[in-house]
């Protein structure tokens, strides 16, 4: 229902995990999560709303302790050749409108 409403014009704003789920898959962010939180979730490849054609990697500046730069580098190295990835720092957003998408930063 969310996908249908967004494609009909409803704005979608997502932060952190809310931005991740807009892409085609959540697999590339699996190193950023604790598998104990969802032990029955074994396949993340098809999960995602498919609203954008890239996997959003939030917190890419490594400023938050749970997501250090080494972890972000691991995501890039492990998944960067298999998935289209967009790395967002904590002061950035991916703006998608009727034109090509683009990164915007806070002032």
N, CA, C and O atoms as a MOPAC input file, in Angstrom:
PM7 MOZYME 1SCF
protein

 N      0.81900 1    -1.18100 1     0.00000 1
 C      0.00000 1     0.00000 1     0.00000 1
 C      0.87500 1     1.26200 1     0.00000 1
 O      0.53000 1     2.25400 1    -0.64300 1
 N      1.98400 1     1.22900 1     0.70600 1
 C      2.87300 1     2.39100 1     0.75500 1
 C      3.39100 1     2.71700 1    -0.63800 1
 O      3.36600 1     3.87600 1    -1.05100 1
 N      3.85700 1     1.71700 1    -1.36100 1
 C      4.40500 1     1.93400 1    -2.69400 1
 C      3.34600 1     2.54400 1    -3.60500 1
 O      3.62000 1     3.49700 1    -4.33500 1
 N      2.15500 1     2.00000 1    -3.56000 1
 C      1.07000 1     2.51700 1    -4.39300 1
 C      0.78200 1     3.98100 1    -4.07500 1
 O      0.61300 1     4.79000 1    -4.98700 1
 N      0.72800 1     4.32000 1    -2.82000 1
 C      0.41800 1     5.69800 1    -2.42000 1
 C      1.54300 1     6.65300 1    -2.79900 1
 O      1.27800 1     7.76200 1    -3.26200 1
 N      2.78200 1     6.24300 1    -2.61200 1
 C      3.91200 1     7.10400 1    -2.96600 1
 C      3.95600 1     7.31900 1    -4.47700 1
 O      4.17400 1     8.43900 1    -4.93800 1
 N      3.75500 1     6.27700 1    -5.23000 1
 C      3.76100 1     6.41400 1    -6.69700 1
 C      2.59600 1     7.25600 1    -7.19700 1
 O      2.63900 1     7.78700 1    -8.30600 1
 N      1.55200 1     7.37900 1    -6.37500 1
 C      0.41300 1     8.22900 1    -6.72600 1
 C      0.62800 1     9.67600 1    -6.29000 1
 O     -0.22200 1    10.53200 1    -6.53500 1
 N      1.76700 1     9.95300 1    -5.64300 1
 C      2.09100 1    11.32800 1    -5.30500 1
 C      2.24900 1    11.63800 1    -3.83200 1
 O      2.62200 1    12.76100 1    -3.49100 1
 N      1.98600 1    10.70300 1    -2.95100 1
 C      2.15600 1    10.93600 1    -1.52000 1
 C      3.64100 1    11.07900 1    -1.20800 1
 O      4.41700 1    10.19600 1    -1.57400 1
 N      4.06600 1    12.14400 1    -0.55100 1
 C      5.48400 1    12.28100 1    -0.19200 1
 C      5.91000 1    11.19600 1     0.79600 1
 O      5.14400 1    10.79400 1     1.67200 1
 N      7.12900 1    10.73900 1     0.63800 1
 C      7.71800 1     9.76500 1     1.56000 1
 C      8.98000 1    10.38100 1     2.11900 1
 O      9.84100 1    10.84500 1     1.37200 1
 N      9.08400 1    10.38400 1     3.42000 1
 C     10.29100 1    10.86200 1     4.09200 1
 C     10.74600 1     9.75200 1     5.02800 1
 O      9.99000 1     9.30700 1     5.89200 1
 N     11.96800 1     9.31500 1     4.85200 1
 C     12.49000 1     8.25300 1     5.70400 1
 C     13.88400 1     8.59000 1     6.17200 1
 O     14.70900 1     9.09200 1     5.40800 1
 N     14.13600 1     8.31300 1     7.41800 1
 C     15.46900 1     8.52600 1     7.99300 1
 C     16.00000 1     7.18300 1     8.47800 1
 O     15.23700 1     6.33100 1     8.93400 1
 N     17.29500 1     7.00400 1     8.37800 1
 C     17.96300 1     5.79000 1     8.81500 1
 C     17.31100 1     4.57800 1     8.14500 1
 O     17.35100 1     4.47700 1     6.91900 1
 N     16.71900 1     3.66600 1     8.89700 1
 C     16.09200 1     2.48300 1     8.30500 1
 C     14.95800 1     2.86900 1     7.36400 1
 O     14.68300 1     2.15400 1     6.40000 1
 N     14.30700 1     3.98100 1     7.63200 1
 C     13.23300 1     4.44500 1     6.75900 1
 C     13.72600 1     4.82300 1     5.38100 1
 O     12.96000 1     4.78600 1     4.41800 1
 N     14.99400 1     5.18700 1     5.27100 1
 C     15.56400 1     5.46600 1     3.94900 1
 C     16.06200 1     4.18400 1     3.29400 1
 O     15.98700 1     4.04100 1     2.07300 1
 N     16.56200 1     3.26600 1     4.08200 1
 C     17.07700 1     2.00400 1     3.55700 1
 C     15.97900 1     1.22300 1     2.83300 1
 O     16.21300 1     0.69100 1     1.74800 1
 N     14.80300 1     1.15100 1     3.41500 1
 C     13.73500 1     0.31800 1     2.85300 1
 C     13.18800 1     0.84800 1     1.53200 1
 O     12.41300 1     0.15500 1     0.87300 1
 N     13.57000 1     2.05400 1     1.12900 1
 C     13.07000 1     2.58800 1    -0.13700 1
 C     13.73600 1     1.94100 1    -1.34600 1
 O     13.21000 1     2.02800 1    -2.45600 1
 N     14.85500 1     1.30800 1    -1.15700 1
 C     15.59400 1     0.71500 1    -2.26500 1
 C     15.12300 1    -0.66500 1    -2.64800 1
 O     14.11300 1    -1.14500 1    -2.13100 1
 N     15.84500 1    -1.31600 1    -3.55500 1
 C     15.44800 1    -2.63100 1    -4.04900 1
 C     15.77800 1    -3.79000 1    -3.10300 1
 O     15.22000 1    -4.87700 1    -3.24300 1
 N     16.68100 1    -3.56500 1    -2.14100 1
 C     17.11800 1    -4.62900 1    -1.24100 1
 C     17.64600 1    -4.00400 1     0.04700 1
 O     18.10200 1    -2.86200 1     0.06600 1
 N     17.57000 1    -4.78400 1     1.11800 1
 C     18.18900 1    -4.33400 1     2.36900 1
 C     19.43900 1    -5.15100 1     2.69300 1
 O     20.06400 1    -4.95500 1     3.73500 1
 N     19.79300 1    -6.05900 1     1.80100 1
 C     20.95800 1    -6.92100 1     2.02600 1
 C     22.24100 1    -6.14400 1     2.32500 1
 O     22.94600 1    -6.51500 1     3.26400 1
 N     22.58500 1    -5.08900 1     1.58300 1
 C     23.86200 1    -4.41600 1     1.83400 1
 C     24.00300 1    -3.79600 1     3.22500 1
 O     25.12400 1    -3.52300 1     3.65700 1
 N     22.92200 1    -3.57300 1     3.92100 1
 C     23.04300 1    -2.98900 1     5.26800 1
 C     23.06600 1    -4.05300 1     6.35400 1
 O     23.08700 1    -3.72100 1     7.53900 1
 N     23.06200 1    -5.31600 1     5.97600 1
 C     23.05900 1    -6.36800 1     6.98900 1
 C     24.23600 1    -6.28700 1     7.96200 1
 O     24.05100 1    -6.63100 1     9.13000 1
 N     25.44000 1    -5.85200 1     7.55600 1
 C     26.50900 1    -5.71000 1     8.55600 1
 C     26.23700 1    -4.61000 1     9.58800 1
 O     26.88400 1    -4.56300 1    10.63400 1
 N     25.28500 1    -3.73500 1     9.29300 1
 C     24.98400 1    -2.63500 1    10.20300 1
 C     23.93900 1    -3.02200 1    11.25700 1
 O     23.65000 1    -2.23900 1    12.16100 1
 N     23.37500 1    -4.23000 1    11.13900 1
 C     22.32900 1    -4.67800 1    12.05200 1
 C     22.79200 1    -5.85200 1    12.89300 1
 O     23.73000 1    -6.56700 1    12.54000 1
 N     22.11400 1    -6.03200 1    14.00900 1
 C     22.35300 1    -7.17200 1    14.88400 1
 C     21.41900 1    -8.30200 1    14.45100 1
 O     20.20200 1    -8.16300 1    14.57800 1
 N     21.95400 1    -9.41800 1    13.94100 1
 C     21.09200 1   -10.50300 1    13.47400 1
 C     20.21200 1   -11.09200 1    14.57200 1
 O     19.19200 1   -11.71200 1    14.27100 1
 N     20.58200 1   -10.91500 1    15.83000 1
 C     19.77100 1   -11.42400 1    16.93600 1
 C     18.43400 1   -10.69200 1    17.04900 1
 O     17.49000 1   -11.20500 1    17.65100 1
 N     18.35400 1    -9.48600 1    16.46500 1
 C     17.10700 1    -8.72000 1    16.51600 1
 C     16.02300 1    -9.32900 1    15.63500 1
 O     14.83700 1    -9.13000 1    15.90100 1
 N     16.39600 1   -10.05800 1    14.60400 1
 C     15.43200 1   -10.70000 1    13.69700 1
 C     15.99100 1   -12.06000 1    13.28400 1
 O     16.40200 1   -12.23500 1    12.13600 1
 N     16.01200 1   -13.02100 1    14.20200 1
 C     16.66500 1   -14.30500 1    13.90700 1
 C     16.02600 1   -15.09100 1    12.75900 1
 O     16.69200 1   -15.92200 1    12.14200 1
 N     14.76300 1   -14.84600 1    12.46500 1
 C     14.09900 1   -15.57200 1    11.38000 1
 C     14.31000 1   -14.93000 1    10.01300 1
 O     13.92800 1   -15.50300 1     8.99300 1
 N     14.90900 1   -13.76000 1     9.98800 1
 C     15.16800 1   -13.07200 1     8.73100 1
 C     16.49100 1   -13.57900 1     8.16100 1
 O     17.56900 1   -13.16900 1     8.59100 1
 N     16.38700 1   -14.46900 1     7.19700 1
 C     17.59200 1   -15.08700 1     6.64000 1
 C     17.90800 1   -14.60700 1     5.23000 1
 O     19.03800 1   -14.76400 1     4.76800 1
 N     16.93400 1   -14.02700 1     4.54100 1
 C     17.15700 1   -13.55300 1     3.17400 1
 C     16.66700 1   -12.12300 1     3.05900 1
 O     15.46700 1   -11.86000 1     3.14200 1
 N     17.60900 1   -11.19000 1     2.86600 1
 C     17.27300 1    -9.76700 1     2.78100 1
 C     17.29800 1    -9.25200 1     1.34300 1
 O     17.04000 1    -8.07300 1     1.10200 1
 N     17.60600 1   -10.12700 1     0.39100 1
 C     17.85500 1    -9.67000 1    -0.98000 1
 C     16.64300 1    -9.05500 1    -1.64700 1
 O     16.79100 1    -8.03400 1    -2.31800 1
 N     15.46900 1    -9.60800 1    -1.50300 1
 C     14.30100 1    -9.08100 1    -2.19100 1
 C     13.54100 1    -8.04500 1    -1.38200 1
 O     12.58300 1    -7.45100 1    -1.87700 1
 N     13.94900 1    -7.82700 1    -0.16500 1
 C     13.22500 1    -6.90100 1     0.69700 1
 C     13.59900 1    -5.46300 1     0.36600 1
 O     14.77900 1    -5.13300 1     0.24200 1
 N     12.63200 1    -4.64800 1     0.23100 1
 C     12.80300 1    -3.24500 1    -0.12200 1
 C     11.58000 1    -2.81400 1    -0.90200 1
 O     10.96600 1    -3.62400 1    -1.59700 1
 N     11.22500 1    -1.56400 1    -0.79600 1
 C     10.02600 1    -1.06100 1    -1.45300 1
 C     10.23300 1    -0.79800 1    -2.94200 1
 O      9.26100 1    -0.72700 1    -3.69500 1
 N     11.46900 1    -0.65400 1    -3.37200 1
 C     11.74100 1    -0.40700 1    -4.78600 1
 C     11.31600 1     0.97500 1    -5.25500 1
 O     11.04800 1     1.17000 1    -6.44100 1
 N     11.25000 1     1.92900 1    -4.35000 1
 C     10.88200 1     3.29800 1    -4.72300 1
 C     12.03800 1     4.02200 1    -5.39900 1
 O     11.81600 1     4.92500 1    -6.20600 1
 N     13.26100 1     3.63800 1    -5.08000 1
 C     14.45400 1     4.18200 1    -5.72700 1
 C     15.28300 1     2.99900 1    -6.22000 1
 O     15.11800 1     1.87900 1    -5.73800 1
 N     16.16400 1     3.24400 1    -7.16600 1
 C     16.94400 1     2.16200 1    -7.76300 1
 C     18.31600 1     1.98000 1    -7.13100 1
 O     19.20800 1     1.37700 1    -7.72900 1
 N     18.47900 1     2.49500 1    -5.93900 1
 C     19.74500 1     2.40000 1    -5.22000 1
 C     19.48000 1     1.99100 1    -3.78400 1
 O     18.39500 1     2.22200 1    -3.25100 1
 N     20.47600 1     1.38600 1    -3.16200 1
 C     20.37300 1     1.05800 1    -1.74500 1
 C     20.99700 1     2.20900 1    -0.96100 1
 O     22.17700 1     2.51800 1    -1.12600 1
 N     20.20500 1     2.82600 1    -0.12300 1
 C     20.68700 1     3.93200 1     0.70400 1
 C     21.48200 1     3.36100 1     1.86800 1
 O     21.01200 1     2.47500 1     2.58100 1
 N     22.68000 1     3.87300 1     2.04800 1
 C     23.51300 1     3.51900 1     3.20400 1
 C     23.59300 1     4.77100 1     4.07000 1
 O     24.38300 1     5.67200 1     3.78600 1
 N     22.78100 1     4.83500 1     5.12400 1
 C     22.78400 1     6.03600 1     5.97200 1
 C     23.97100 1     6.02700 1     6.93200 1
 O     24.65300 1     5.01500 1     7.09600 1
 N     24.19600 1     7.15800 1     7.54800 1
 C     25.25000 1     7.31400 1     8.57000 1
 C     26.63400 1     7.04500 1     7.98900 1
 O     27.53000 1     6.58400 1     8.69700 1
 N     26.80800 1     7.33400 1     6.69700 1
 C     28.04200 1     6.98300 1     5.99500 1
 C     29.24400 1     7.81100 1     6.41600 1
 O     30.38000 1     7.46600 1     6.09000 1
 N     29.00600 1     8.90400 1     7.14000 1
 C     30.14400 1     9.69000 1     7.61200 1
 C     30.81600 1     9.05300 1     8.81800 1
 O     31.87300 1     9.51200 1     9.25100 1
 N     30.21600 1     8.00000 1     9.36700 1
 C     30.82800 1     7.29500 1    10.48900 1
 C     30.82300 1     8.07000 1    11.77800 1
 O     31.59200 1     7.75200 1    12.68500 1
 N     29.97400 1     9.08900 1    11.89300 1
 C     29.94800 1     9.94200 1    13.07900 1
 C     29.22100 1     9.30600 1    14.26200 1
 O     29.47000 1     9.67700 1    15.40900 1
 N     28.33200 1     8.35900 1    14.00000 1
 C     27.60100 1     7.70200 1    15.08400 1
 C     28.35400 1     6.45500 1    15.51800 1
 O     28.75800 1     5.66000 1    14.66900 1
 N     28.55300 1     6.26100 1    16.82300 1
 C     29.34700 1     5.12600 1    17.30800 1
 C     28.93700 1     3.74300 1    16.78800 1
 O     29.81300 1     2.90800 1    16.56400 1
 N     27.64300 1     3.46500 1    16.58700 1
 C     27.33500 1     2.11800 1    16.08100 1
 C     27.75900 1     1.88800 1    14.62800 1
 O     27.78800 1     0.74900 1    14.16200 1
 N     28.08500 1     2.96600 1    13.91600 1
 C     28.42000 1     2.86400 1    12.49000 1
 C     29.75600 1     3.53600 1    12.19800 1
 O     29.79200 1     4.56700 1    11.52500 1
 N     30.85100 1     2.96900 1    12.69200 1
 C     32.16500 1     3.59400 1    12.48200 1
 C     32.58800 1     3.53400 1    11.01500 1
 O     32.04600 1     2.73900 1    10.24700 1
 N     33.54200 1     4.36000 1    10.62500 1
 C     34.00500 1     4.37700 1     9.23600 1
 C     34.43100 1     3.00000 1     8.71200 1
 O     34.23800 1     2.69600 1     7.53500 1
 N     35.00200 1     2.17800 1     9.57800 1
 C     35.43000 1     0.84000 1     9.15500 1
 C     34.23800 1    -0.01500 1     8.72200 1
 O     34.34500 1    -0.79500 1     7.77600 1
 N     33.11700 1     0.12900 1     9.40300 1
 C     31.91900 1    -0.62300 1     9.05400 1
 C     31.36000 1    -0.15400 1     7.71200 1
 O     30.95100 1    -0.96600 1     6.88200 1
 N     31.34700 1     1.15400 1     7.51100 1
 C     30.87100 1     1.70800 1     6.24000 1
 C     31.77900 1     1.23900 1     5.10100 1
 O     31.29400 1     0.91200 1     4.01800 1
 N     33.07600 1     1.20500 1     5.33600 1
 C     34.02400 1     0.71800 1     4.32500 1
 C     33.79100 1    -0.76000 1     4.02400 1
 O     33.91500 1    -1.18700 1     2.87700 1
 N     33.45600 1    -1.53400 1     5.03900 1
 C     33.15000 1    -2.95200 1     4.84500 1
 C     31.91500 1    -3.12200 1     3.95400 1
 O     31.90000 1    -3.97700 1     3.06800 1
 N     30.88700 1    -2.31000 1     4.18800 1
 C     29.68700 1    -2.36000 1     3.35600 1
 C     30.04300 1    -2.04200 1     1.90600 1
 O     29.61000 1    -2.73600 1     0.98500 1
 N     30.83400 1    -0.98800 1     1.71200 1
 C     31.24200 1    -0.59200 1     0.35800 1
 C     32.02200 1    -1.71200 1    -0.33000 1
 O     31.76200 1    -2.03400 1    -1.49000 1
 N     32.96100 1    -2.29200 1     0.37500 1
 C     33.81200 1    -3.33200 1    -0.20000 1
 C     33.02200 1    -4.61300 1    -0.48300 1
 O     33.21300 1    -5.24200 1    -1.52400 1
 N     32.14900 1    -4.99300 1     0.42600 1
 C     31.42000 1    -6.24600 1     0.29000 1
 C     30.30900 1    -6.17800 1    -0.74900 1
 O     30.08800 1    -7.13900 1    -1.48600 1
 N     29.60200 1    -5.04000 1    -0.81200 1
 C     28.39700 1    -4.96800 1    -1.64300 1
 C     28.48600 1    -3.99200 1    -2.81300 1
 O     27.59300 1    -3.97000 1    -3.66000 1
 N     29.53500 1    -3.19400 1    -2.87700 1
 C     29.62100 1    -2.14000 1    -3.87800 1
 C     29.64000 1    -2.59500 1    -5.31600 1
 O     29.25400 1    -1.83000 1    -6.19900 1
 N     30.07300 1    -3.80500 1    -5.58300 1
 C     30.07900 1    -4.27800 1    -6.96900 1
 C     28.77800 1    -4.98600 1    -7.35300 1
 O     28.48300 1    -5.14100 1    -8.53800 1
 N     28.00800 1    -5.41200 1    -6.36600 1
 C     26.78500 1    -6.16300 1    -6.64400 1
 C     25.51100 1    -5.33200 1    -6.54900 1
 O     24.47300 1    -5.72600 1    -7.08200 1
 N     25.58000 1    -4.20100 1    -5.88500 1
 C     24.40400 1    -3.35800 1    -5.67900 1
 C     24.74200 1    -1.90200 1    -5.97700 1
 O     25.86800 1    -1.46600 1    -5.73900 1
 N     23.78400 1    -1.15500 1    -6.49000 1
 C     23.99100 1     0.29800 1    -6.59900 1
 C     23.80400 1     0.89500 1    -5.20400 1
 O     22.72600 1     0.78700 1    -4.61900 1
 N     24.83500 1     1.51400 1    -4.68300 1
 C     24.79800 1     2.05600 1    -3.32400 1
 C     24.89600 1     3.57000 1    -3.34900 1
 O     25.64500 1     4.14200 1    -4.14100 1
 N     24.13200 1     4.21500 1    -2.47600 1
 C     24.22800 1     5.65800 1    -2.26700 1
 C     24.52400 1     5.87900 1    -0.80200 1
 O     23.71000 1     5.55300 1     0.06100 1
 N     25.69200 1     6.43400 1    -0.52100 1
 C     26.12700 1     6.66900 1     0.84500 1
 C     25.70400 1     8.06900 1     1.27400 1
 O     26.04900 1     9.05700 1     0.62500 1
 N     24.95200 1     8.14800 1     2.37200 1
 C     24.47300 1     9.42700 1     2.88100 1
 C     25.08700 1     9.72200 1     4.23200 1
 O     24.99900 1     8.91500 1     5.15700 1
 N     25.71100 1    10.88700 1     4.34200 1
 C     26.16900 1    11.36100 1     5.64800 1
 C     24.94600 1    11.78300 1     6.45100 1
 O     23.85200 1    11.91200 1     5.90100 1
 N     25.12900 1    11.99500 1     7.74200 1
 C     23.99600 1    12.32500 1     8.59600 1
 C     23.40100 1    13.69500 1     8.31900 1
 O     22.30900 1    13.99600 1     8.80300 1
 N     24.08500 1    14.52900 1     7.55600 1
 C     23.50800 1    15.84300 1     7.21400 1
 C     23.05400 1    15.88900 1     5.75900 1
 O     22.90800 1    16.97200 1     5.19200 1
 N     22.82900 1    14.72400 1     5.14800 1
 C     22.42300 1    14.66500 1     3.74600 1
 C     21.09600 1    13.92900 1     3.59600 1
 O     20.65300 1    13.19800 1     4.48200 1
 N     20.48700 1    14.15200 1     2.44500 1
 C     19.26600 1    13.44500 1     2.07000 1
 C     19.31200 1    13.18000 1     0.57200 1
 O     20.00900 1    13.86900 1    -0.17300 1
 N     18.57500 1    12.19000 1     0.15200 1
 C     18.40400 1    11.92600 1    -1.26800 1
 C     17.03000 1    12.46100 1    -1.64500 1
 O     16.00600 1    11.96400 1    -1.17500 1
 N     17.02100 1    13.46100 1    -2.48300 1
 C     15.77700 1    14.06700 1    -2.92600 1
 C     15.38900 1    13.45500 1    -4.26600 1
 O     16.14800 1    13.51700 1    -5.23200 1
 N     14.21000 1    12.87100 1    -4.31100 1
 C     13.70300 1    12.25900 1    -5.53500 1
 C     12.38300 1    12.93600 1    -5.86300 1
 O     11.42200 1    12.87200 1    -5.09600 1
 N     12.35900 1    13.58200 1    -7.01100 1
 C     11.13500 1    14.21000 1    -7.49300 1
 C     10.91500 1    13.75000 1    -8.93300 1
 O     11.36400 1    12.66600 1    -9.30500 1
 N     10.25800 1    14.52500 1    -9.72000 1
 C      9.98400 1    14.15000 1   -11.10600 1
 C     11.21300 1    14.21500 1   -12.00500 1
 O     11.13800 1    13.82600 1   -13.17000 1
 N     12.31000 1    14.68400 1   -11.50500 1
 C     13.55100 1    14.76700 1   -12.24700 1
 C     14.53400 1    13.77000 1   -11.65600 1
 O     14.19400 1    13.07800 1   -10.69700 1
 N     15.72400 1    13.67700 1   -12.18900 1
 C     16.71000 1    12.79200 1   -11.57400 1
 C     16.93300 1    13.14100 1   -10.10700 1
 O     16.86700 1    14.30300 1    -9.70600 1
 N     17.19800 1    12.10500 1    -9.32200 1
 C     17.42500 1    12.30900 1    -7.90000 1
 C     18.76200 1    13.00000 1    -7.66900 1
 O     19.62900 1    13.01900 1    -8.54200 1
 N     18.91000 1    13.56500 1    -6.47700 1
 C     20.16100 1    14.23400 1    -6.16000 1
 C     20.36600 1    14.33600 1    -4.66900 1
 O     19.40600 1    14.37800 1    -3.90000 1
 N     21.61100 1    14.37600 1    -4.26700 1
 C     21.92800 1    14.52600 1    -2.84400 1
 C     21.82500 1    15.99200 1    -2.47200 1
 O     22.25600 1    16.87500 1    -3.21300 1
 N     21.24600 1    16.22700 1    -1.30800 1
 C     21.20100 1    17.58000 1    -0.76500 1
 C     21.77500 1    17.52800 1     0.64200 1
 O     21.63200 1    16.52800 1     1.34500 1
 N     22.41900 1    18.60100 1     1.04200 1
 C     23.00600 1    18.70000 1     2.37900 1
 C     22.29700 1    19.76400 1     3.17100 1
 O     21.71200 1    20.69400 1     2.61400 1
 N     22.35500 1    19.61800 1     4.49200 1
 C     21.76500 1    20.63900 1     5.33800 1
 C     22.63800 1    21.89700 1     5.27100 1
 O     23.84900 1    21.81400 1     5.06800 1
 N     22.00900 1    23.05600 1     5.44300 1
 C     22.78000 1    24.30100 1     5.35500 1
 C     23.75000 1    24.46000 1     6.50000 1
 O     24.47000 1    25.45600 1     6.56600 1

